[in-house]
């Protein structure tokens, strides 16, 4: 996934990982977006900024095949394409539905 703050857009990469094929939704209303791993719902999702901190809350449902231990990696990019290094943000276990 990638989040574009100026447009409040969430991009979801397809299963093949090709970012040029990523679909997007505005995080408002009843929009949804999905790939073979998950579905993300705009209703119940939000983005909030406080100073230099962006908090992205996503209402998601994972597919059965994605169950197991997973990690969240993050990076930030400016509009001028300056990118921070990737860093691990956290880990969790996706339960079997």
C-alpha positions, 0 to 999 in steps of 0.5 A: 500500500501507499498513501498520498496525503494531498489527495487523501488517496490510498493505493493498493498494489496488485498481487504481482507487486507492480506499483504501476498497476496499483489501484486507488481510492479516496479514503472517504465514503463507502469506497473499497479496494482489494487484491488477493490478500486483503480488502480495505474499506474507506468507511472506518479508515482515516488519516490524521496529521499532528505536527510531523506525524501522520497516523493512518488507520485502515479498516481491513479484512484479510483473506484466509491465504494471508493468515500468519505472522506479518510485518509492517514496513514503512518509508516516506517520500516527499513530492520531490521524490526524496525517500526515507530508508525503509524501517520496520514499524511493527508486527502482528499475527493475522488470524485465520477467519 
